[in-house]
Amino acid sequence: MSNSHTVPFETTLHIRDHCLCLAAQRAARALSRRFDEAFRPLGITSGQYSLLMSLNRPQPPSIGAVARLLAMDRTTLTANLKPLEKRGLLTSTPDPADKRSRRLALTDEGRRTLAAAVPIWRQTHADIDAGLPPRAIKGLRTGLAALA
């Protein structure tokens, strides 16, 4: 293999230490693992918590609206809805105004699960926040919002 097709190890180290995408992926995985563990007694994951919370609205949202909020494509969202629907935590029904579209709503069991999850989320979040300087937390939220 010629040198023109190799990347120096120093470049690997530079990427490891400077790549925002890699840092965000690593942080997201670590946070997901932490919240997944916290939500385990309820039988949901951090992603499922976010999905259920996205349905906690006065009016049932469309699949498209939820996909936009969660920054997911509709196919991935639909796949993620299935186990929650099968478990009876949400319903997916045709939109009365447009039969091609579907509306998502929490069931009573979904609302109970979400209500039980909120104190877990608050405590886990407080534990995470306690490990970071307050200015870092604000800067992190601001930076992530700017990137999203």
C-alpha positions as CSV (number, residue, x, y, z in Angstrom):
1,M,0.0,0.0,0.0
2,S,1.4,3.4,-0.9
3,N,1.8,6.3,1.5
4,S,-0.8,8.3,-0.5
5,H,-3.5,6.0,0.8
6,T,-2.6,6.0,4.5
7,V,-3.7,8.4,7.2
8,P,-1.0,9.2,9.8
9,F,-1.7,8.1,13.3
10,E,-1.3,11.8,14.4
11,T,-4.4,12.5,12.3
12,T,-6.4,9.8,14.2
13,L,-5.3,11.4,17.5
14,H,-6.3,14.9,16.2
15,I,-9.7,13.6,15.1
16,R,-10.2,11.9,18.5
17,D,-9.5,15.1,20.3
18,H,-11.2,17.6,18.1
19,C,-14.1,16.0,16.2
20,L,-17.4,17.4,17.4
21,C,-19.4,14.6,15.7
22,L,-17.3,11.9,17.5
23,A,-17.6,13.8,20.8
24,A,-21.4,14.2,20.4
25,Q,-21.8,10.5,19.5
26,R,-19.8,9.4,22.5
27,A,-21.6,11.7,24.9
28,A,-25.0,10.6,23.4
29,R,-24.2,6.9,23.9
30,A,-23.0,7.5,27.5
31,L,-26.1,9.5,28.3
32,S,-28.4,7.0,26.7
33,R,-26.8,4.1,28.7
34,R,-27.2,6.1,31.9
35,F,-30.9,6.9,31.2
36,D,-31.6,3.4,29.8
37,E,-30.4,2.0,33.1
38,A,-32.5,4.4,35.1
39,F,-35.6,3.6,33.1
40,R,-35.0,-0.2,33.2
41,P,-37.5,-0.7,36.0
42,L,-40.3,0.7,33.8
43,G,-39.3,-1.4,30.8
44,I,-38.5,1.5,28.6
45,T,-35.3,3.0,27.1
46,S,-34.2,6.6,27.0
47,G,-35.3,6.8,23.3
48,Q,-38.7,5.4,24.2
49,Y,-39.0,7.9,27.0
50,S,-38.3,10.7,24.5
51,L,-40.8,9.3,22.1
52,L,-43.5,9.0,24.8
53,M,-42.8,12.5,26.0
54,S,-43.1,13.8,22.4
55,L,-46.7,12.5,22.5
56,N,-47.6,14.3,25.7
57,R,-49.6,17.1,23.9
58,P,-53.1,18.5,24.1
59,Q,-53.8,17.2,20.6
60,P,-52.4,13.9,19.1
61,P,-49.5,14.8,16.8
62,S,-48.9,13.5,13.3
63,I,-46.1,11.0,12.7
64,G,-44.4,13.7,10.6
65,A,-44.5,16.2,13.5
66,V,-43.0,13.7,15.9
67,A,-40.4,12.7,13.4
68,R,-39.3,16.4,13.0
69,L,-39.2,17.0,16.8
70,L,-37.1,13.9,17.4
71,A,-35.0,14.5,14.3
72,M,-35.8,11.0,13.0
73,D,-36.9,9.8,9.6
74,R,-40.5,8.5,9.4
75,T,-39.4,4.9,8.7
76,T,-37.2,4.8,11.8
77,L,-39.9,6.4,13.9
78,T,-42.5,4.0,12.7
79,A,-40.2,1.1,13.6
80,N,-39.7,2.6,17.1
81,L,-43.5,3.1,17.6
82,K,-44.3,-0.6,17.0
83,P,-43.1,-2.1,20.3
84,L,-44.7,0.8,22.3
85,E,-48.0,0.3,20.5
86,K,-47.8,-3.5,21.0
87,R,-47.3,-2.8,24.7
88,G,-50.3,-0.6,24.8
89,L,-48.5,2.6,25.6
90,L,-49.7,4.5,22.5
91,T,-52.2,4.4,19.6
92,S,-51.8,5.2,16.0
93,T,-55.0,6.1,14.2
94,P,-55.9,7.6,10.9
95,D,-56.0,11.4,10.8
96,P,-59.7,12.4,10.5
97,A,-58.7,15.3,8.2
98,D,-56.3,13.2,6.0
99,K,-56.7,9.5,6.0
100,R,-53.2,9.1,4.5
101,S,-51.7,10.5,7.7
102,R,-51.7,9.0,11.2
103,R,-52.1,10.6,14.6
104,L,-50.3,9.3,17.7
105,A,-51.6,9.4,21.2
106,L,-50.7,8.1,24.6
107,T,-53.0,5.5,26.1
108,D,-53.8,5.5,29.8
109,E,-51.0,3.0,30.4
110,G,-48.7,5.2,28.3
111,R,-49.6,8.2,30.5
112,R,-49.0,6.2,33.7
113,T,-45.6,5.0,32.4
114,L,-44.6,8.5,31.4
115,A,-45.7,9.9,34.8
116,A,-43.6,7.2,36.5
117,A,-40.6,8.0,34.3
118,V,-40.6,11.8,34.9
119,P,-39.2,11.6,38.5
120,I,-36.6,9.1,37.3
121,W,-35.6,11.5,34.5
122,R,-35.5,14.5,36.9
123,Q,-33.2,12.6,39.4
124,T,-30.9,11.2,36.7
125,H,-30.7,14.7,35.2
126,A,-29.9,16.3,38.5
127,D,-27.2,13.7,39.1
128,I,-25.7,14.5,35.7
129,D,-26.0,18.2,36.2
130,A,-24.3,17.9,39.7
131,G,-21.2,16.5,38.0
132,L,-20.8,19.5,35.7
133,P,-20.1,23.2,36.4
134,P,-23.3,25.3,36.0
135,R,-21.7,27.4,33.2
136,A,-20.7,24.3,31.3
137,I,-24.3,23.0,31.5
138,K,-25.7,26.2,30.0
139,G,-23.0,26.3,27.3
140,L,-23.6,22.7,26.4
141,R,-27.3,23.2,26.1
142,T,-26.8,26.4,24.0
143,G,-24.3,24.7,21.8
144,L,-26.3,21.6,21.2
145,A,-29.4,23.6,20.4
146,A,-27.4,25.7,17.9
147,L,-26.2,22.5,16.2
148,A,-29.7,20.9,16.1
